[in-house]
Amino acid sequence: MTDLRRATPRDLAAILDDLPAYWGDRDVRHLHHPMFVREFGDTAFVSGAVDGYLFGFVAPAHVGYIHAVAVHRRARGTGVGRHLYKAFADAARARGATRLKAITGPANADSIRFHERLGFTAALAADYSGPGQDRVILTRDLP
């Protein structure tokens, strides 16, 4: 398993230059604001040569929020995603988080299954992102 480290602006640039390798045809550039590396860098992780990354933060309500996480197609199935989540959970817990939360679209079955394997509970939230914009809220307590 490749070592994890905190994400840097250079990592963010590399991710943005190769978004299709992480996200396929989905246009998710808007999820990659520099603040996640610059302002929340202590909860932004990359694996190795950016085989995967996770950008998150701890919200005032003691929730570790996973904003964006992806694994490069060359590293899928190697445990990188699980490794990133563990690092984030440890960092969030150290900052006072008692729960983890992530959000995905109802059609993103792979993401939902992945989170459920990590112990998250999935709940459909109608109109979460506006009228007709349902989302699946994924939550898990931190011990």
C-alpha positions in Angstrom: 0.0 0.0 0.0 1.3 3.4 -0.9 1.9 5.9 1.8 -0.6 8.7 2.4 0.3 12.3 2.8 -1.4 15.6 3.0 -2.5 17.0 -0.4 -0.7 19.9 -1.8 -1.6 22.5 -4.5 0.7 20.6 -6.9 -1.4 17.4 -6.2 -4.6 19.3 -6.9 -3.2 20.5 -10.2 -2.3 16.9 -11.1 -5.8 15.7 -10.2 -7.4 18.5 -12.3 -5.2 17.6 -15.3 -6.3 14.0 -15.2 -9.9 14.1 -13.9 -11.2 11.5 -16.4 -8.9 8.9 -14.9 -10.7 9.4 -11.6 -14.2 10.3 -12.6 -14.7 9.0 -16.1 -17.0 11.3 -18.2 -18.5 13.1 -15.1 -17.8 16.8 -15.0 -16.8 17.3 -11.4 -14.2 20.1 -11.7 -16.5 22.3 -9.5 -15.9 19.9 -6.5 -12.2 20.7 -6.6 -11.9 24.2 -5.1 -8.4 25.0 -3.9 -9.7 25.7 -0.4 -9.9 22.0 0.2 -6.1 21.8 0.0 -5.1 25.3 1.1 -7.6 25.9 4.0 -8.5 22.3 5.0 -5.2 20.7 4.1 -5.0 18.8 7.4 -8.0 16.8 6.2 -7.0 16.5 2.5 -5.1 13.3 1.7 -3.5 11.8 -1.4 -2.1 8.3 -1.8 1.3 7.8 -3.4 1.6 9.4 -6.9 -2.0 10.6 -6.4 -3.4 7.1 -6.9 -6.3 8.4 -4.9 -7.4 11.4 -2.9 -9.9 12.5 -0.3 -10.9 16.1 0.5 -12.9 16.7 3.6 -13.3 18.9 6.7 -14.8 18.8 10.2 -18.0 20.8 10.4 -18.9 22.7 13.6 -21.5 20.0 14.4 -18.7 17.5 15.0 -19.2 15.8 11.6 -16.3 14.7 9.5 -17.6 15.6 6.0 -16.1 13.8 3.0 -16.5 16.2 0.2 -14.7 14.5 -2.7 -12.9 11.1 -2.9 -11.7 9.2 -5.9 -9.2 6.5 -6.9 -7.3 6.7 -10.2 -8.3 3.9 -12.6 -4.8 2.4 -12.3 -5.3 1.8 -8.5 -8.9 0.6 -8.2 -9.4 -2.5 -6.2 -6.1 -2.1 -4.3 -7.5 -0.7 -1.0 -6.5 2.9 -1.6 -10.1 4.2 -1.0 -10.3 2.3 2.3 -6.9 3.6 3.3 -7.9 7.2 2.6 -11.1 6.8 4.6 -9.2 5.5 7.6 -6.8 8.4 7.5 -9.6 10.9 7.3 -11.6 9.2 10.1 -8.5 9.4 12.3 -7.9 13.0 11.5 -11.6 13.9 11.9 -11.8 12.1 15.3 -8.7 14.0 16.4 -10.5 17.2 15.6 -13.6 16.3 17.6 -15.8 14.6 15.0 -18.2 12.0 16.3 -19.7 11.1 12.9 -18.7 10.8 9.3 -20.9 12.0 6.4 -20.7 11.8 2.6 -23.3 12.5 -0.1 -23.7 10.9 -3.5 -26.3 10.7 -6.3 -28.9 7.8 -6.2 -27.5 6.5 -9.5 -24.0 6.1 -8.1 -24.4 2.5 -6.9 -20.7 1.8 -6.7 -20.2 4.6 -4.3 -23.2 3.5 -2.2 -21.9 -0.1 -2.0 -18.4 1.1 -1.1 -19.7 3.2 1.7 -21.9 0.4 3.0 -18.9 -1.9 3.1 -17.2 0.6 5.3 -20.1 0.6 7.7 -22.0 3.7 6.4 -25.8 3.8 6.4 -27.4 5.1 3.2 -30.6 7.2 3.3 -32.3 8.8 0.3 -33.0 12.5 0.8 -35.6 13.8 -1.7 -34.8 17.2 -3.2 -31.6 17.5 -1.1 -29.9 19.6 -3.8 -33.0 21.4 -5.0 -36.3 20.3 -6.7 -35.8 16.9 -8.3 -32.2 16.7 -7.1 -32.3 13.7 -4.8 -29.2 12.6 -3.0 -28.1 9.7 -0.9 -26.8 10.7 2.5 -24.2 8.3 3.9 -23.4 8.4 7.6 -21.4 6.4 10.1 -20.6 7.0 13.8 -17.0 7.3 14.9 -16.2 5.1 17.9 
